[in-house]
Amino acid sequence: MKLLSHILFLALAVVLAQCDEDTSAVPDRCQGLEMDAVAINEGDIPYFFKGDHLFKGFHGKAELSNESFAELDDHHHLGHVDAAFRMHYKNSSDHDHMFFFLDNKVFSYYKHKLEDGFPKDISEVFPGIPDHLDAAVECPKPECDEDSVIFFKGNDIYHFNVQTKAVDEKEFESMPNCTSALRFMEHYYCFHGHMFSKFDPKTGEVHGKYPKEARDYFMRCSKFSEESDHVERERCSRVHLDAITSDNAGNMYAFRGHHFLSKDENNDTMTADTIENAFRELHSEVDAVFTYQDHLYMIKDDHLFLYKVGEPHTHLDGYPKPVKEELGIEGPIDAAFICEDHHIAHIIKGNKIYDVEMKASPRAAVNERTIPVFNNVDAAMCDGTGVKVIKGNHFYHFMSTHEFVAGRSLPEQRKVSLELFGCDH
């Protein structure tokens, strides 16, 4: 009996050790990683590759790459991806295909399915491009002279013409050696270590104060480097907003992860702070926020927190309370807003919108409608100019709530960082 117990104890110890080993092997993007490759998928979500793991989007934990792209492992015993990009040219037969480069091979995926005949030698698909690449990024015309792919290997830069397959070798003297590269919101980024530089795809010139910390702009992390400019980071981050609102005085509050950005209407200045510091009871990561009668209604999961606007913001006694009890609808909620001088809170869940009369007691979510142009949204706010609906890194301006709900087509796509926050990159 003692021998059996000893054997079971040893077996358990081995399993626990393996679990610890597996856990420690999972990369943490907030530790300052050098990514092996970055590519945008067909849904415009960036994929960051590190070793045999993959990060989807700007936050969330790593997962094994072969869970999404099984054939990479089947053919190559995946240890890492050298380079990756999405071919996004409508006049190309490979439009919306994702290409992955491993050693001397290239894999082509369409909707996460490996294309017939792949993997192939890089020289067969991209003649004139070397093996063992460091990075790759697509470059459409007119951002490049022709629809192209830019390949990086050490100090060597290759512009590959998608139509003619001609290769133009260039020298980007002011750029660091890229370990991965990304085209995002019509800008080009070279990642080197856990830093990045924005560059001109034609000349390789880097303008402005670079390099910058990748975790400040491309990841949602709770802590940042001491050198970070917190206001610039929140204005220019590529991570989507969780919530946004404007109070009766026109002051704006935008929430992302553990931080928020506030804009004073009187002097147009912006400040950044942690949610923990200004809204201690919330800690971080809200789902939706709206303003009513000088109070901030802040929704997190199934609970509503109520703060009186001021310096500092005052948390009201008795809160948080269940969202169902306060608004007559089950949480969580994606977005919420009230237009100026109105008493109707518009609550968005998925592609549904509901009305809550704030003067009613008890309150109830009524008038359910389907939003035709969105499956879901990240945030929304209403001010004197109309309704701003935020999805990813862009927002859409509607003249009224009715236009937002009844509209059958999207208005002009606008950039959150540029047009809402005045970021220049």
PyMOL commands that set and color helices and strands:
alter all, ss='L'
color gray80, all
select helices_A, chain A and resi 2-25+29-31+65-67+70-76+122-125+214-217+230-236+275-278+323-327+401-406+416-420
alter helices_A, ss='H'
color red, helices_A
select strands_A, chain A and resi 37-40+46-50+53-56+63-64+83-87+97-102+105-110+113-114+120-121+135-139+148-153+156-161+167-170+180-184+187-192+195-198+212-213+243-246+252-256+259-263+270-274+288-292+295-300+303-308+314-315+321-322+335-337+344-349+352-357+365-370+379-383+386-391+394-398+414-415
alter strands_A, ss='S'
color yellow, strands_A
deselect
rebuild
show_as cartoon
